Amino acid sequence: MDRYPPIADHGLVGDLQTAALVSSQGVIDWFAAPRFDSPSIFAALLDHDGGGYFLLAPEAPEGTWKQLYYPDTAVVVTRFMSPDGVGEIVDHMPAQPGPTATDRHRLVRLVRAVRGTVCFRLECRPRFDYARATHELDLTHNTATFRAPRTTAYLQGTLPLERDEQDVRGAITLHAGESAAVVFTVCAPGGEVPPSPTLEGISKELWENIDFWHKWLHTSCYHGRWTDVVHRSAITLKLLTYAPTGAPVAAATMGLPEQVGGERNWDYRYTWVRDASLSVRALLDLGFVEEATRFTRWLGDRLAAREGPAGEPLQILYRVDGDPHLPEEVLEHFEGYRGSYPVRAGNAAADQLQLDIYGEALYALAESREVGERSGYHGWKSVAATLDWLADSWDRPDEGIWETRGGRKDFTYSRVMCWAAFDRGLKLAAEYSRPADTVRWTQVRDVIFEEVMERGWNDKEQSLVQHYGSDILDASLLLAPRVGFISPRSPGWLSTLDAMERVLVSDSLVYRYDPEASPDGLRGSEGTFSLCTFLYVDALARAGRLQQARYTFEKMQTYANHVGLFAEEIGLSGEQLGNFPQAFTHLSLIMAATTLDQALDGRRR
């Protein structure tokens, strides 16, 4: 067991309410339950010695490891090949797609000897509440009960278990064709003890879960050039969406560094209005209408609640159930991934002012037809009230899309998305004949446009820039043509693309900005942002630079991990950095693929 495996050395399993990471050496080193944003139970990825883990692997690991997804599913298969035999570990969490939140979640681990003889060993060392809570162990022959103050967990299986202080270990030797299995079940204290699993029952449940994913993916209408990578990204977005509310989280993990040894270690297990709103168009393009609709209803509820800080209609991020309270704390007892300290739980960015979220929110509502066809009069009133508020509030410095902690500025991207908010609001009001202060909204929209083109433009760089009065480039502006703020083939935009290529692009990978030129209040540097690379592909395709767009997209696929997943960033040596897997990266991959497909098909015609 590596002390700290590479971030990318994992597959993701989940049940649509929470998720776990499985390393290619058979170790579950991240798992939080009962929700994505709950305290961790296994967190060895953030503290090897004290975080807790669940290992199920060959006794003698000297051999070759391979990991893959069972095709078109969220079932991870880890294979081990040695001179003595070939072993296989199959990990999954039975999907719970319904609208009801549950406190019972199951990690199912099936081991097989495919050829020869393989001796498997098991170590289960849970550490509840971010390893702050102690637990007691009750052990019978095949059931281990871990009792913590707020959580009870059961480990049951078809192999013998033995006590290791308050933890459990076990071992079994399997010959070709033989199998064994264990199930780790988390539930609230006082719940019923799960029935003892059988190999027949576990096998049946596995195939039912495979069938669930196949049926869900069958509704996809994508038939373009990159089916495998697009569908893997779609499954990943589905895995990162909390089924009871339809709200997606930004990533499955917390605390993984943007720079190893640095302090940019955030908790991403929450729903960002920006990220989730942009996913709506991507989901609709693939035919996943139900998922897009459920999120826009969640978003409409947030607009109606008006629970943002300091009287704002929206907060930039929420818990998956819509709770706006996300106090940030430092887990001082965790050393962090390879010494990347501090490890933070919660996210203080919730208190920031980021005005761009109103553009993304209106973009989502307009794309999904939620306002016109489903939410009715009261839903429209919430939208109109938000735009009336924004008409008085858009012209303020804010922290911007990248949540910098170096002070508020007049970020150009924030202004562009405020323009998009009024533009979409006006179109919705006209299309559905809704009551609105269209005269004022039009006036404000046009003022924003003129201000951005005057104050957000830098003559020296011949480019739109990060904030007014600067010469710093910012990759967030790659979204400007997608929302219709600027024509994708206009001279001003093409020169902006050229400037970004000179300054932000490194061997087709794109930095979001230069932190040395634009101090963000944090020490250290960062890698290229995979989101920005896919936005660059999208912008290149819209600009008609199809050869460059396709080459960049194809080259970016080489940075995916062994099972097709992306973290937030790519480091100097090609390693993946940041929380993993990152929903924003995968949704922008879908956006880039669909835009590029359409452009290539159009050129062929």
C-alpha positions in Angstrom: 0.0 0.0 0.0 1.6 3.3 -1.1 1.7 5.9 1.5 0.2 8.5 -0.8 -0.7 7.1 -4.3 -1.0 9.6 -7.2 -4.3 11.5 -7.1 -5.1 10.1 -10.5 -4.5 6.5 -9.4 -8.1 5.9 -8.5 -11.5 5.0 -9.8 -14.8 6.4 -8.5 -17.7 4.4 -7.2 -20.9 5.8 -5.8 -24.6 5.3 -5.1 -25.9 8.8 -6.2 -25.8 10.1 -2.7 -22.2 9.7 -1.8 -19.0 8.2 -3.4 -15.7 6.6 -2.6 -12.3 6.4 -4.3 -10.6 3.0 -5.0 -6.9 3.0 -5.7 -5.4 0.7 -8.3 -3.9 -1.3 -5.4 -7.3 -2.1 -4.0 -7.5 0.5 -1.3 -10.5 2.6 -0.5 -8.8 5.7 0.9 -11.6 8.2 0.6 -15.2 7.7 1.7 -17.7 10.0 3.4 -21.2 9.1 4.4 -24.2 9.4 4.4 -23.7 12.3 1.9 -20.9 13.7 -0.2 -20.5 16.5 2.3 -20.6 14.3 5.4 -17.5 13.7 7.6 -15.1 11.1 6.3 -14.9 7.5 7.4 -11.9 6.6 5.2 -9.5 9.4 4.6 -6.0 7.9 4.3 -5.6 10.1 1.2 -5.4 13.1 3.5 -3.6 11.4 6.4 -2.0 8.0 5.8 -1.4 7.2 9.4 -4.6 8.4 11.0 -7.3 8.9 8.2 -8.5 5.3 7.9 -8.7 3.0 4.9 -10.2 -0.3 3.6 -7.7 -2.5 1.9 -8.6 -5.7 0.0 -5.7 -6.9 -2.1 -3.4 -9.9 -2.8 -1.2 -10.9 0.1 2.0 -10.6 -2.0 1.4 -7.5 -4.2 4.5 -8.0 -6.4 3.0 -8.1 -9.8 1.1 -6.0 -12.3 -2.0 -4.0 -11.4 -4.6 -2.9 -13.9 -7.8 -1.0 -13.3 -10.8 -0.4 -15.5 -14.5 0.3 -15.4 -16.9 -2.4 -16.4 -18.0 -0.9 -19.8 -20.5 2.0 -19.5 -21.0 1.6 -15.8 -19.7 2.9 -12.4 -18.4 -0.6 -11.5 -14.6 -0.5 -10.9 -12.6 -3.7 -11.7 -9.0 -3.9 -10.3 -7.0 -6.8 -11.7 -3.7 -8.2 -10.3 -1.4 -10.4 -12.4 1.5 -12.4 -11.0 3.3 -15.7 -11.8 1.1 -17.5 -9.2 -2.2 -16.3 -10.5 -4.5 -13.6 -11.6 -6.9 -11.9 -9.1 -9.7 -9.5 -9.5 -11.4 -7.1 -7.2 -14.8 -5.7 -8.2 -16.0 -2.6 -6.4 -19.4 -0.9 -6.6 -22.1 0.9 -4.6 -25.7 -0.1 -5.4 -27.3 2.9 -7.0 -30.0 4.7 -5.0 -31.6 7.0 -7.6 -34.8 7.9 -5.8 -35.8 11.3 -4.4 -35.5 10.1 -0.7 -32.3 10.6 1.2 -31.2 7.5 3.1 -28.7 7.0 5.9 -27.8 3.5 4.8 -25.0 3.2 2.2 -23.1 0.1 1.1 -19.7 -0.5 -0.4 -19.6 -4.0 -2.0 -16.3 -5.6 -2.7 -16.1 -8.9 -4.6 -12.8 -10.8 -5.1 -12.1 -13.6 -7.5 -9.2 -15.8 -8.5 -9.3 -15.8 -12.3 -6.3 -18.0 -12.9 -4.0 -19.9 -10.6 -4.0 -19.3 -6.9 -4.3 -15.9 -5.2 -4.1 -15.2 -1.4 -6.1 -12.1 -0.6 -5.8 -10.0 2.6 -8.2 -7.5 4.1 -7.7 -4.6 6.5 -10.7 -2.4 7.5 -9.7 0.6 9.6 -12.5 3.2 9.7 -11.9 6.5 11.3 -15.2 8.3 11.9 -15.8 12.1 11.8 -12.6 13.0 10.0 -10.8 10.7 12.4 -11.9 12.7 15.4 -14.3 10.2 16.9 -13.3 6.9 18.5 -15.3 3.7 17.9 -15.8 0.3 19.5 -15.8 -3.0 17.7 -18.1 -6.0 18.2 -17.0 -9.0 16.2 -18.7 -12.3 15.4 -17.5 -14.8 12.8 -18.5 -12.9 9.8 -19.9 -9.6 11.1 -17.9 -6.7 12.5 -19.8 -3.8 14.0 -18.1 -0.5 14.4 -19.9 1.8 16.8 -19.1 5.5 16.7 -21.1 8.3 18.5 -23.1 9.3 15.4 -22.5 6.4 13.0 -22.6 2.7 13.0 -20.9 0.6 10.3 -21.0 -3.1 9.6 -18.5 -5.2 7.8 -19.9 -8.6 6.7 -18.6 -11.1 4.3 -18.0 -14.6 3.2 -14.4 -14.7 4.4 -13.3 -15.0 8.1 -12.7 -11.8 10.0 -10.5 -11.3 13.1 -10.0 -8.5 15.5 -7.0 -6.1 15.3 -7.6 -4.0 18.4 -10.6 -1.9 17.3 -10.2 -2.7 13.6 -10.6 -5.8 11.5 -8.3 -7.9 9.3 -8.8 -11.1 7.4 -7.3 -13.4 4.7 -8.4 -16.0 2.3 -6.8 -18.2 -0.4 -8.8 -18.6 -3.6 -8.2 -21.0 -6.5 -9.2 -20.4 -10.1 -13.0 -19.9 -10.4 -13.5 -19.2 -6.6 -14.9 -16.0 -5.2 -15.4 -14.2 -1.9 -17.1 -10.9 -0.9 -17.4 -8.3 1.8 -19.9 -5.5 2.3 -19.3 -2.4 4.3 -22.6 -0.8 5.4 -22.9 2.6 7.0 -26.1 3.6 8.8 -27.4 5.7 11.7 -27.0 4.3 15.2 -29.8 2.0 16.2 -30.6 0.8 12.7 -31.2 -2.8 11.9 -28.3 -5.1 11.4 -28.0 -5.9 7.7 -28.7 -9.6 6.7 -25.5 -11.6 6.1 -24.5 -11.4 2.5 -24.2 -14.4 0.2 -22.2 -14.8 -2.9 -25.3 -15.5 -4.9 -27.0 -12.4 -3.6 -24.0 -10.2 -4.1 -23.5 -11.4 -7.7 -27.2 -10.7 -8.4 -26.9 -7.2 -7.0 -23.8 -6.5 -9.1 -25.6 -7.4 -12.3 -28.6 -5.3 -11.3 -26.3 -2.3 -10.8 -24.7 -2.9 -14.1 -28.1 -3.1 -15.7 -29.1 0.2 -14.0 -26.1 2.1 -15.6 -26.6 0.5 -19.0 -30.3 1.5 -19.0 -29.5 5.1 -17.9 -26.7 5.6 -20.5 -29.0 4.1 -23.2 -31.0 7.4 -23.0 -28.0 9.3 -24.2 -28.5 10.8 -27.7 -24.7 11.5 -28.3 -23.4 9.6 -31.3 -20.4 11.8 -32.1 -16.7 11.0 -32.5 -15.8 10.6 -28.9 -18.5 8.4 -27.5 -16.4 6.6 -24.9 -14.9 9.7 -23.3 -18.2 11.7 -23.4 -20.2 8.8 -21.9 -17.5 8.3 -19.2 -17.9 12.0 -18.4 -21.7 11.7 -18.3 -21.5 8.8 -15.9 -19.0 10.8 -13.7 -21.4 13.8 -13.6 -24.3 11.4 -12.6 -22.1 9.9 -9.9 -21.4 13.4 -8.5 -25.1 14.4 -8.4 -27.1 14.0 -5.2 -30.2 12.2 -6.3 -32.6 13.4 -3.6 -32.3 17.0 -4.8 -30.7 16.8 -8.2 -27.8 19.0 -7.1 -24.3 18.1 -8.4 -21.2 18.6 -6.2 -18.0 20.1 -7.7 -15.9 17.0 -6.7 -16.1 13.9 -4.6 -13.2 14.9 -2.4 -11.8 17.7 -0.1 -8.4 18.9 0.7 -6.5 17.5 -2.3 -3.9 20.1 -3.4 -3.7 22.3 -6.4 0.1 22.3 -5.6 1.6 19.4 -3.7 2.9 20.9 -0.4 0.9 24.1 -0.9 -2.1 25.7 0.8 -4.6 25.6 -2.0 -6.5 22.7 -0.5 -10.2 23.3 -0.6 -13.4 21.4 0.2 -15.3 20.8 -3.1 -18.1 18.6 -1.9 -20.8 21.3 -2.4 -23.0 22.6 -5.2 -21.6 25.7 -6.9 -24.3 27.7 -8.8 -21.9 28.4 -11.6 -20.7 24.8 -12.2 -24.1 23.2 -11.9 -25.8 25.8 -14.1 -23.3 25.3 -16.9 -24.0 21.6 -16.7 -27.6 22.1 -17.8 -26.8 22.7 -21.5 -24.3 19.8 -21.5 -26.9 17.4 -20.0 -29.5 18.5 -22.5 -27.2 18.1 -25.4 -26.7 14.5 -24.3 -30.5 13.9 -23.9 -30.5 13.8 -20.1 -33.5 16.0 -19.6 -34.6 14.7 -16.2 -31.2 15.5 -14.7 -31.2 19.0 -16.1 -34.7 19.7 -15.0 -34.2 18.5 -11.4 -31.2 20.8 -11.0 -33.1 23.9 -12.4 -35.9 23.2 -10.0 -33.3 23.1 -7.2 -31.9 26.4 -8.5 -35.4 27.9 -8.7 -35.9 27.0 -5.0 -32.7 28.9 -4.1 -33.9 32.0 -6.0 -37.2 31.9 -4.2 -35.6 31.4 -0.8 -33.2 34.4 -1.3 -30.8 33.2 1.4 -27.6 34.8 0.0 -25.3 36.7 2.3 -25.9 40.4 2.9 -29.2 40.5 1.2 -28.0 38.8 -2.1 -30.6 36.6 -3.8 -28.1 33.8 -4.3 -25.1 32.4 -2.5 -22.3 31.1 -4.7 -22.4 27.6 -3.3 -24.7 25.5 -1.1 -24.9 22.1 0.5 -26.6 19.5 -1.6 -29.9 19.9 0.2 -29.8 23.7 -0.3 -28.5 24.6 3.2 -26.4 27.8 2.8 -24.3 27.3 5.9 -20.8 25.9 5.2 -18.5 27.1 7.9 -14.8 26.5 7.1 -12.6 24.8 9.6 -9.0 23.5 9.5 -8.5 19.8 10.4 -5.3 20.4 12.2 -4.7 16.7 13.0 -4.5 15.8 9.3 -1.1 16.2 7.7 -2.6 16.6 4.2 -1.8 14.8 1.0 2.0 14.5 0.9 2.2 17.3 3.5 -0.3 19.7 1.7 -1.5 21.6 4.7 -3.9 22.9 5.9 -6.7 20.5 5.2 -10.0 22.4 5.1 -13.6 21.2 5.7 -16.4 23.5 4.7 -15.7 26.5 2.4 -15.5 30.1 3.4 -16.0 31.1 -0.3 -19.7 30.9 0.4 -19.5 34.4 1.9 -17.9 35.9 -1.2 -19.5 38.2 -3.7 -19.4 36.7 -7.2 -21.8 38.5 -9.5 -21.2 36.2 -12.4 -23.4 33.5 -10.9 -26.5 35.4 -11.9 -25.6 35.0 -15.6 -25.0 31.3 -15.2 -28.2 30.8 -13.3 -30.3 32.6 -16.0 -28.4 30.8 -18.7 -29.5 27.5 -17.0 -33.1 28.5 -16.5 -33.4 29.7 -20.1 -31.8 26.6 -21.6 -34.0 24.2 -19.7 -37.3 26.1 -20.3 -37.9 25.9 -16.6 -39.2 29.4 -16.3 -41.5 29.3 -19.2 -42.9 25.9 -19.0 -42.7 24.5 -15.5 -42.1 27.0 -12.7 -45.2 29.1 -13.5 -46.0 32.6 -12.3 -44.2 32.4 -8.9 -41.1 31.0 -10.5 -41.0 33.9 -12.9 -41.5 36.4 -10.1 -38.4 35.1 -8.4 -36.4 35.5 -11.6 -37.8 39.0 -12.3 -37.1 40.1 -8.7 -33.5 38.8 -9.0 -32.9 40.8 -12.2 -34.5 43.9 -10.6 -32.0 43.5 -7.8 -29.1 43.0 -10.2 -30.0 46.1 -12.1 -29.0 48.1 -8.9 -26.1 45.8 -7.9 -24.1 44.7 -10.9 -21.6 47.6 -10.9 -19.6 46.5 -7.9 -16.2 44.9 -7.5 -16.3 41.3 -6.5 -14.1 38.3 -5.8 -14.6 36.8 -9.3 -15.0 33.3 -10.7 -11.8 32.0 -9.2 -12.7 32.9 -5.7 -9.5 34.8 -5.1 -8.7 36.0 -1.6 -6.7 39.0 -2.6 -9.4 41.6 -2.6 -12.4 42.6 -4.8 -11.9 43.9 -8.3 -14.0 44.9 -11.3 -13.7 41.5 -13.0 -14.5 41.5 -16.7 -16.0 38.0 -16.6 -18.4 39.0 -13.8 -19.6 41.9 -16.0 -20.0 39.6 -19.1 -22.2 37.2 -17.1 -24.3 40.0 -15.7 -24.9 41.0 -19.3 -25.9 37.4 -20.0 -28.3 37.5 -17.1 -30.2 40.5 -18.5 -30.0 39.1 -22.1 -31.6 35.8 -21.1 -34.1 37.5 -18.9 -35.3 39.7 -21.7 -35.6 36.8 -24.1 -37.6 34.8 -21.6 -39.9 37.8 -20.9 -40.5 38.2 -24.6 -40.9 34.5 -25.5 -43.4 33.8 -22.7 -45.0 37.3 -22.5 -44.1 37.7 -18.8 -44.4 41.0 -16.8 -40.9 42.6 -16.5 -39.2 46.0 -16.4 -37.8 45.4 -19.9 -37.0 49.0 -20.5 -34.6 49.1 -17.6 -33.2 45.6 -18.2 -32.4 46.6 -21.8 -30.7 49.8 -20.6 -28.6 48.0 -18.1 -27.6 45.2 -20.5 -26.5 47.8 -23.1 -24.5 49.8 -20.5 -22.7 46.7 -19.3 -21.8 45.8 -22.9 -20.3 49.2 -23.7 -18.5 49.3 -20.4 -16.9 45.9 -20.9 -15.8 46.7 -24.4 -14.3 50.0 -23.3 -12.9 49.3 -19.8 -12.3 45.5 -20.1 -10.3 45.9 -23.3 -6.5 46.3 -23.4 -5.0 47.9 -26.5 -1.5 46.7 -25.8 -2.6 43.1 -25.6 -5.4 43.5 -28.1 -7.5 41.4 -25.8 -10.3 41.4 -23.2 -8.5 41.2 -19.8 -9.1 39.9 -16.3 -10.3 43.1 -14.7 -10.7 46.8 -15.6 -7.4 48.7 -16.0 -5.2 45.6 -16.1 -3.2 43.8 -18.8 -3.7 40.3 -17.2 -5.4 37.7 -19.3 -8.0 35.3 -17.9 -9.3 32.1 -19.4 -12.7 32.5 -17.9 -13.5 34.8 -20.7 -13.4 31.8 -23.1 -17.1 31.5 -22.2 -18.0 34.9 -23.6 -18.8 33.7 -27.1 -20.7 30.7 -25.8 -23.2 32.9 -24.0 -23.4 35.3 -27.0 -21.7 38.3 -25.5 -19.3 38.5 -28.5 -19.2 36.9 -31.9 -16.8 33.9 -32.0 -15.3 35.1 -35.3 -15.2 38.9 -34.7 -11.7 40.5 -34.9 -11.7 41.5 -31.3 -12.4 38.0 -30.1 -9.9 36.4 -32.5 -7.2 38.7 -31.2 -8.2 37.8 -27.6 -7.8 34.1 -28.5 -4.4 34.9 -30.0 -3.3 36.7 -26.8 -4.5 33.8 -24.6 -2.5 31.4 -26.8 0.7 33.6 -26.3 0.3 33.9 -22.5 -1.9 31.2 -21.0 -1.4 28.2 -23.3 1.4 25.7 -22.6 1.6 22.8 -25.1 -2.2 23.1 -25.6 -2.9 23.2 -21.8 -4.4 26.4 -20.5 -3.7 28.3 -17.2 -6.7 30.1 -15.8 -4.4 33.2 -15.2 -0.9 34.0 -14.0 -1.0 34.2 -10.2 2.3 36.0 -10.1 0.8 38.8 -12.3 -2.5 38.7 -10.5 -1.9 38.0 -6.8 -4.8 36.0 -5.4 -3.9 36.2 -1.7 -2.4 32.7 -1.5 1.1 31.4 -1.6 2.5 29.1 -4.2 1.6 28.3 -7.8 -0.7 25.9 -9.6 -1.1 23.8 -12.7 -3.0 24.3 -15.8 -6.8 24.2 -15.4 -8.4 21.3 -17.3 -11.7 23.2 -17.4 -10.0 26.0 -19.2 -8.3 23.7 -21.7 -11.7 22.3 -22.7 -13.2 25.8 -22.9 -10.3 26.7 -25.2 -11.3 23.8 -27.5 -14.9 25.1 -27.5 -13.8 28.6 -28.3 -11.4 27.4 -31.1 -14.2 25.4 -32.7 -16.6 28.3 -32.6 -13.9 30.5 -34.2 -13.5 28.1 -37.0 -10.0 26.9 -36.0 -11.0 23.3 -36.3 -7.6 21.6 -36.8 -6.2 23.3 -33.8 -9.3 22.6 -31.7 -9.4 18.9 -32.6 -5.6 18.4 -32.0 -6.0 20.2 -28.6 -9.0 18.0 -27.6 -7.3 14.8 -28.7 -4.1 15.7 -26.9 -6.0 16.5 -23.7 -7.3 13.0 -23.6 -3.8 11.7 -23.0 -3.9 13.5 -19.6 -6.9 11.5 -18.4 -6.2 8.8 -15.9 -6.3 5.1 -16.6 -10.1 5.0 -16.3 -10.9 8.3 -18.1 -11.2 10.6 -15.1 -9.8 14.1 -14.7 -9.0 16.1 -11.6 -9.0 19.9 -11.5 -5.5 20.6 -12.8 -2.5 19.2 -14.7 0.9 19.7 -13.1 4.2 20.4 -14.8 5.0 16.7 -15.1 1.6 15.8 -16.4 0.3 14.7 -13.0 -3.3 15.4 -12.0 -3.8 17.9 -9.1 -6.7 19.1 -7.1 -9.9 17.5 -6.0 -10.9 14.4 -7.9 -12.7 13.7 -10.1 -13.7 17.3 -10.9 -17.3 17.8 -12.3 -16.5 21.1 -14.0 -13.7 19.4 -16.0 -16.0 16.6 -17.2 -18.9 18.9 -18.1 -16.5 21.2 -20.1 -15.3 18.1 -21.9 -18.8 17.3 -22.9 -19.3 21.0 -24.0 -16.1 20.9 -26.1 -16.9 17.5 -27.7 -20.5 18.5 -28.8 -19.3 21.9 -30.1 -16.4 20.4 -32.0 -18.6 17.6 -33.4 -21.1 20.1 -34.7 -18.4 22.3 -36.2 -16.7 19.3 -37.9 -20.0 18.0 -39.2 -20.8 21.5 -40.6 -17.5 21.7 -42.4 -18.1 18.3 -44.0 -21.5 19.4 -45.2 
